[in-house]
Amino acid sequence: MPKLSTEVDIQQEVDALCLGTKIRALRQRRNLTLQEVSDISGLSKSLLSQIENENSAPPIPTLVRIAKALGVKIGYFFREPQHLQQISVVRKDARQGQVKLPHNRPENSGYRYVPLAQPIIDQHMEPFWVQFEPAANRDPDYYQHAGEEFLYVLEGELEFLTEGQKIAINPGDSLYFKSSIPHTVRNLGRRPASAVAVIYGAKE
């Protein structure tokens, strides 16, 4: 299991990804303006500009929408492009070195993702190990994007929320849902919880 990181470590790892730089470079290669990406993704032009300028780290659902608008999988942004591979083995020890992407900036960190299927880029399913921080009694932020998601709880007390439903999920429980519905997952406990999540990004 990946070791816990400090907020400084997390920020350094996020900065090392250069997400904004990669997004801008890909957008320009696609000959798309910020407004066009905004129209396609449904995200505001100002938010996209903040992300490209490295002033905001996009949560996974936002990154999924940007990736779809630019015609790639989110795995594209976690590493430099490599030769196409059909088999990926990620060893436990190697996984500890993978970059953890926070839900947003570290001060508002809700969960971190560790990719489990590198270096394959063109996969339909994208699995992650996810660590959820305690909810800290804050109002939940709901996200939605095209596709489906699967969640298998490893440890801790989690709660899956839609705008009209709450479902408690505990270790050994699994959840499969259409990610087009507004949703979020939060940690109900006082210690970090973890799960395996698989995202299938269907075309919009």
N, C-alpha and C positions, 0 to 999 in steps of 0.2 A: 504494500500500500504506500502511495507517495507520502513523504513526510510533510508536516505542516510548514508553511513558509510565513515569514514576517511580512508586514505590509510593504516594507521597503523592498524585500526580495520580489514580491509580487509585482510591484510597480516596475522594477528593473526588467522582469521577465516580459511584461506587457510592452514596455518600450522597445525591447529587443525584437519583438515581432514586427515593428514598423507597419502596423496594419494600415494606417492612413496613407503612407507612402505607396504601399502595394495596391490599395484601392484606387488611388489617383492614377497610378501608372497604368493599371488595367483599364480604367475608364477612358483614359486618353487613347490607349491602343484600340479601344472599341469606337473611338470617335464620338463619344457621348458627352454631353454637357451635364453639369450638376443638375440642372432643371430636368433634363431628360431622365436621368437616373431617379430623381425625385418622383417624377410622374409614373415611372415603371414600378418602383418599389413601394410607393405610398409614404415614404419618409420625407420629412421636410428638407428643403434645400439647405437651411441653416444648420441642421443637425449633420447632414452629409459633409458640409464644409468644416464643421468642428472636428469630425472624425478624420477627414483627410489632412487636417492641420495638426493632428495628434493632440487635440485639446479634449477629446472625449473618446473613451474606449468603448466600442459597441458591445452590448450583451449579445449572447449567441443568437436569439431570435432576430435581432437587428442585423447581425452579420449574415444570417441566412437570407434575409430579404435583399441585402446588397449583393450577395453572391449570385442570387437568381437574376437580379437585374443585369448583372455583368456576364452571366452565362457560365459561371463556374460553381463548383462545390465549395463549402466553407473550408475544407481541408487545404485548398489552394493557398490560403492566407497564413497557414501555420508553418510553412517551410518554403524553401526555394524549389521551383519545379524540377522534377527528376525524370529519369526515363520511366516509361510505363512499366509497372509491376503488377502481376496478377496474384501474387501471394504476399501477405504481410504478417510477420511475426514480431510482436513487441514484447520483449522479455521484461520480467518484473523489475530487474535492476535498471534496465535502460529507461523504463517508464518514469523513474524518479527524476530523470533529467529533462523530461518534456516540459514545455512551457505551460503554465497554468493561466487561463484567461479568466479574469474576474468578471462578475456580473456587470459591473461598471467600474468606476474608479475605486481604489482600495478602501477609501473611507466609507463607501457605500457597498462594500463587497457583500453579495448575497450568496454567490456560489462560484466555484472555479471548475473549469473543465480541463481534463487531460486527454488528448486524443489517443485512441487505442488501435488505430488502423493505419498508421504511417508506414511506408511512404506512398501508399496507393492514393491517387488523386481522383480518378474518375469513378469512384464507387457510388452506388445508389444509397447505401446505408452508411451512416457515420456514427460509430460507437465512441463513447466517452466514459471515463471515470469522473464522477462529479462529487465535489465536496460542498455541502450546504452549511453555511454559518448559521448560528441562532438568529431567529427573526428579529429580536430586539424590539418587539412590540410596534414595529412600523407598519404603515399601511402597505398592502401588497401592490406591486406593479404587474399588470396583466400584459401578456404578449400573445401574438398570433402570427402565423405564417402558413403558407401552403404546405401540405404534407401530413405525416403521421409521426408519432413518437412512442417509444417504449421505455419504461422505467422499471428497474429491478432494485429494490432497496437492500443495501448491504448492512447498514447499521444506522441506528438513530430513529427518531420519530419524525416523520414527514407528513405534510398535509398538502394535498392537491386541491387547488381552488379554481373554480370558474366563477363567472359573475353571479351565478345562482346556486352553486353547489360546493360543498366541502367534503373531501374524502380523506380519512386518515389512512396512511400506509406505513407499515412497519417492516422490520427485517424479514426477508423471505416473501414479502408481498410484491406483486408486479402490477403495472398499470399500462394500458395501451389506449391511446386517444388520438383523435383528429386534431392536429395542431392549428387548424384554422379557427378553432374556438378560442376566445380570449382565456388565457390560463396562466397559472404560475404554481410553483412548488416552494414551500417554505419549511424550515426546520422548527419544530415545536419544542425541542429539547434545549438544554443549556450547554450542550457540547456539540461539536461538529458532527454532522451525519453524512453518509455517503451512499451512492447508488451508481449503477451502470445505466447509462442512457443511450438509446439508439435513435438517431434522427433520420427519417426518410424524407427528403425534400422533393415532393412532387412538383411538377411544373404548374405554374399559376395559370 
